Each structure stands twice: as structure tokens, then as C-alpha cells.
Amino acid sequence: MASGPETLPLLPEVPTLADLGHADLTASAWFGLMLKSGTPADVVKRLEAAAIAAHADEAVRARLAAQGFEVSGVTGAAFAQSIDQQFERWAKIVKATGFSATE
């Protein structure tokens, strides 16, 4: 079964957890570029423009898709918001389980 919210393009016959009745039980890995706080705005803009160009490049997208990656194209504030939402979600789950990294 796939743990993301949608069927994987490379494995269309594999159901998702949502397909099996567990819509709230999702997890996925993501990759992104992050910069140190205080990075000059002009550097941030150049790197973001390069990321957007890479996301739009069909050769890059095809190569990543062939490796099982899905290119979201999310950058900037939307990317930061996505990270914040995932952090909050997983923090609640960890807290609910009583897990402690020191145990």
C-alpha cells in the first residue's frame, strides 16, 4: 500500500491507505532547498528563480518522475507553510503517543 494521499504514478495498482479506509493515516517524504535565516534577499530570489525554472523544465521533471519523485513546484512562503503544517501534525502525533527521544 502507498502511504501518501494519492496513488503513485509508478505503482498505479497499489492502493493508498485512504483507498483502504484510513484517510488520516498518510505520510510522505519530501525534498527541498532551505536557506539560513538572514540570507540576503537577492540570493533568495535567485535561488528561488532557479528552483522554479528547474521545476518547469520537462527534462528535469521526466528524470525525477522516472525515479519515482513527484515535482510539486512549491516554493517560498507556500513551501514554508507546508513544512509548518507537517511539523504541527507530527508534533501532535508524537505527543499523543507519549514518545520521548531520550527513552
Secondary structure as a PSIPRED ss2 file (coil, helix, strand):
# PSIPRED VFORMAT (PSIPRED V4.0)

   1 M C   1.000  0.000  0.000
   2 A E   0.000  0.000  1.000
   3 S C   1.000  0.000  0.000
   4 G C   1.000  0.000  0.000
   5 P C   1.000  0.000  0.000
   6 E C   1.000  0.000  0.000
   7 T C   1.000  0.000  0.000
   8 L C   1.000  0.000  0.000
   9 P C   1.000  0.000  0.000
  10 L C   1.000  0.000  0.000
  11 L C   1.000  0.000  0.000
  12 P C   1.000  0.000  0.000
  13 E C   1.000  0.000  0.000
  14 V C   1.000  0.000  0.000
  15 P C   1.000  0.000  0.000
  16 T E   0.000  0.000  1.000
  17 L C   1.000  0.000  0.000
  18 A C   1.000  0.000  0.000
  19 D C   1.000  0.000  0.000
  20 L C   1.000  0.000  0.000
  21 G C   1.000  0.000  0.000
  22 H C   1.000  0.000  0.000
  23 A C   1.000  0.000  0.000
  24 D C   1.000  0.000  0.000
  25 L C   1.000  0.000  0.000
  26 T C   1.000  0.000  0.000
  27 A C   1.000  0.000  0.000
  28 S C   1.000  0.000  0.000
  29 A C   1.000  0.000  0.000
  30 W C   1.000  0.000  0.000
  31 F C   1.000  0.000  0.000
  32 G C   1.000  0.000  0.000
  33 L C   1.000  0.000  0.000
  34 M C   1.000  0.000  0.000
  35 L C   1.000  0.000  0.000
  36 K C   1.000  0.000  0.000
  37 S C   1.000  0.000  0.000
  38 G C   1.000  0.000  0.000
  39 T C   1.000  0.000  0.000
  40 P C   1.000  0.000  0.000
  41 A H   0.000  1.000  0.000
  42 D H   0.000  1.000  0.000
  43 V H   0.000  1.000  0.000
  44 V H   0.000  1.000  0.000
  45 K H   0.000  1.000  0.000
  46 R H   0.000  1.000  0.000
  47 L H   0.000  1.000  0.000
  48 E H   0.000  1.000  0.000
  49 A H   0.000  1.000  0.000
  50 A H   0.000  1.000  0.000
  51 A H   0.000  1.000  0.000
  52 I H   0.000  1.000  0.000
  53 A H   0.000  1.000  0.000
  54 A H   0.000  1.000  0.000
  55 H H   0.000  1.000  0.000
  56 A H   0.000  1.000  0.000
  57 D C   1.000  0.000  0.000
  58 E H   0.000  1.000  0.000
  59 A H   0.000  1.000  0.000
  60 V H   0.000  1.000  0.000
  61 R H   0.000  1.000  0.000
  62 A H   0.000  1.000  0.000
  63 R H   0.000  1.000  0.000
  64 L H   0.000  1.000  0.000
  65 A H   0.000  1.000  0.000
  66 A H   0.000  1.000  0.000
  67 Q C   1.000  0.000  0.000
  68 G C   1.000  0.000  0.000
  69 F C   1.000  0.000  0.000
  70 E C   1.000  0.000  0.000
  71 V C   1.000  0.000  0.000
  72 S C   1.000  0.000  0.000
  73 G C   1.000  0.000  0.000
  74 V C   1.000  0.000  0.000
  75 T C   1.000  0.000  0.000
  76 G H   0.000  1.000  0.000
  77 A H   0.000  1.000  0.000
  78 A H   0.000  1.000  0.000
  79 F H   0.000  1.000  0.000
  80 A H   0.000  1.000  0.000
  81 Q H   0.000  1.000  0.000
  82 S H   0.000  1.000  0.000
  83 I H   0.000  1.000  0.000
  84 D H   0.000  1.000  0.000
  85 Q H   0.000  1.000  0.000
  86 Q H   0.000  1.000  0.000
  87 F H   0.000  1.000  0.000
  88 E H   0.000  1.000  0.000
  89 R H   0.000  1.000  0.000
  90 W H   0.000  1.000  0.000
  91 A H   0.000  1.000  0.000
  92 K H   0.000  1.000  0.000
  93 I H   0.000  1.000  0.000
  94 V H   0.000  1.000  0.000
  95 K H   0.000  1.000  0.000
  96 A H   0.000  1.000  0.000
  97 T H   0.000  1.000  0.000
  98 G C   1.000  0.000  0.000
  99 F C   1.000  0.000  0.000
 100 S C   1.000  0.000  0.000
 101 A C   1.000  0.000  0.000
 102 T C   1.000  0.000  0.000
 103 E C   1.000  0.000  0.000
